[in-house]
Amino acid sequence: MTNPLVSIHRAVWRKIHASIEDVKKQAPAARMVGEFAVKHAANEASKNIRKVTEQHQQPDSEK
């Protein structure tokens, strides 16, 4: 007769291994999404900085 603890241990180990493999498969897509989000945020920040800089420069040039 097989020890029930061994069966549980194997089932848990298979589940953990399957979960790790799923995460590994998703990692490249998550990295791409993360890179896109960072690039988009950096572009938006640059736009906002440019707007603020231009607004502060205009009153000085009008004087």
C-alpha positions as CSV (number, residue, x, y, z in Angstrom):
1,M,0.0,0.0,0.0
2,T,1.3,3.5,-0.9
3,N,1.7,6.0,1.8
4,P,-0.9,8.7,1.4
5,L,1.6,11.4,2.5
6,V,3.8,10.4,-0.5
7,S,0.9,10.8,-2.8
8,I,0.0,14.2,-1.4
9,H,3.7,15.3,-1.5
10,R,3.9,14.3,-5.2
11,A,0.6,16.1,-6.0
12,V,1.8,19.3,-4.3
13,W,5.2,19.1,-6.0
14,R,3.6,18.7,-9.4
15,K,1.3,21.7,-8.7
16,I,4.3,23.8,-7.6
17,H,6.3,22.8,-10.6
18,A,3.4,23.6,-13.0
19,S,2.9,27.0,-11.3
20,I,6.6,27.8,-11.8
21,E,6.5,26.7,-15.4
22,D,3.4,29.0,-16.0
23,V,5.2,32.0,-14.5
24,K,8.3,31.3,-16.7
25,K,6.1,31.2,-19.8
26,Q,4.4,34.5,-18.8
27,A,7.7,36.3,-17.9
28,P,8.6,37.6,-21.5
29,A,5.1,39.0,-22.0
30,A,5.2,40.7,-18.6
31,R,8.6,42.2,-19.4
32,M,7.3,43.6,-22.7
33,V,4.3,45.1,-21.0
34,G,6.5,46.6,-18.3
35,E,8.9,48.1,-20.8
36,F,6.0,49.6,-22.7
37,A,4.5,51.1,-19.6
38,V,7.9,52.6,-18.6
39,K,8.5,54.0,-22.0
40,H,5.0,55.5,-22.1
41,A,5.3,57.0,-18.6
42,A,8.7,58.5,-19.6
43,N,7.3,60.0,-22.8
44,E,4.3,61.5,-20.8
45,A,6.7,62.9,-18.2
46,S,8.9,64.4,-20.9
47,K,5.8,66.1,-22.5
48,N,4.7,67.5,-19.2
49,I,8.2,68.8,-18.4
50,R,8.4,70.5,-21.9
51,K,5.0,72.1,-21.3
52,V,6.0,73.5,-17.9
53,T,9.4,74.7,-19.3
54,E,7.7,76.4,-22.3
55,Q,5.1,78.1,-20.0
56,H,7.9,79.5,-17.8
57,Q,9.9,80.8,-20.7
58,Q,7.1,82.6,-22.5
59,P,6.5,85.4,-19.9
60,D,10.2,86.2,-19.9
61,S,10.4,86.6,-23.6
62,E,7.3,88.8,-23.7
63,K,8.9,91.4,-21.4
